[in-house]
């Protein structure tokens, strides 16, 4: 195969600062070969949907060789395509078509760990204790008289010990599933290999990278390894109590040298490749990952986690904009992704409701009103798209899809289900394959079935059912993104000093305004032409509850 010659859709080095990025979870997006699993061919066939929607880029979740122990984030080869999803030629064709349509391409990078099927880990197991091959990972002897206890009390994100014992008696670290052994980022060969990976995909025309668990790469491996002291507590909570940068394996100060090194790779391309960090750390620390000499941008999870409350949202928006400004980055906004309950369901749960417990009930305790949830989701989206910075959309939210909360337990694929002793259903409910048509064996997802069961109510949310339909959520997204391109200027906003209680009202730099009513009563609108609203205005021109309007 000849070297690809990408036709980049834009030479603007700052295209990412106010971009709208659409997350594609490949296995659930579209299935071109009819085997029930989404693939790169399906992505290519449906890129016209993204172009018509009006997004600037697509972010492709992992498509690498994987046994799917963690939905593709257990990567056996960081520089290839899973044969069930296609080939490198299929990737090149997908990227070329995306660029032809004016879309940027962002790929997921998973640097914290590999699959246990990765050649390096197979070599490490065969080589034995003390070998150079084991030093690429984090192997340690156990505690106890016979080394029968884990080296520390560190816990896996998915439940249970973060250590797994191998037959020769040593233990290896896995912050996620046992099939995802953590790499040792103190090792020069690990660092060099990922520089090669960055160049491999950049040379194929990839415009940017989303960096998975960017805060976890570097661990404090000095002997003796440190316990956290409370194995039942969330390791994230220790980030709030330990001195910044000193957690044994999260958000260590040393991680930033890695990203400064990566920046030299990014900046060797024209335009420079972009990156966004998935870093679950407090805002002031998150800003470090977003500095111009590091990744340049970081996900803002405070916005995703905020409740439907005007006071809370205003505080989060204000702090997020200031954090981004301090870093020299632009803010990021996201309401849904492949790891959380879809916001059309989540935002209508009563305050204090545990989404995990709600999923365990099959979405019945408490019951939710899908129409009320959709109304709130549409208002939240229009608010998000009016904010300065980049918005990240998750596939299917443009259809108003709610969470599939009642998946039968026998159908669950997420490792969280088993690793928590079947006490958490995990993330499959937001990963159900998309409905493209209101009929067919998988609602147009493919010629056959789908790898997760789709509910019958998917039919009314299908792309074909909403295409051209006045008032549909799909048409709202299309209208909003088209208008956003014309309106969005600058990276600041000014809060209106006289907004009623429960109302968010701000003005953008060129004078247009966004008003969101989060109260329980209609409110009067300030003077101005209504350009777009998430729901019809009241008969007297007021703003109903759970509604957002953009005003000229």
VENSULLIN-V324270 format. One record per helix or strand. SS is the DSSP state (helix for helix, strand for strand). FROM is the first residue (numbers start at 1). LEN is the number of residues. If there is no record, write none. Layout:
SS FROM LEN
SS FROM LEN
//
This chain:
helix 15 4
strand 20 5
helix 26 3
helix 40 6
helix 47 7
strand 57 4
strand 65 1
strand 77 1
helix 88 13
strand 104 6
strand 113 1
helix 119 9
helix 134 3
strand 137 1
strand 139 2
strand 143 1
strand 149 1
strand 155 1
strand 161 1
strand 163 3
strand 171 3
strand 182 2
helix 188 16
strand 208 4
helix 237 4
helix 255 12
strand 274 4
helix 283 7
strand 298 1
helix 301 5
helix 310 18
strand 332 3
helix 343 4
helix 355 6
strand 364 1
strand 367 1
helix 370 17
strand 390 5
helix 397 3
helix 409 3
helix 416 4
helix 428 3
helix 456 6
helix 463 4
helix 473 15
strand 493 3
strand 503 6
strand 513 5
strand 523 1
strand 530 4
strand 543 1
strand 547 5
//
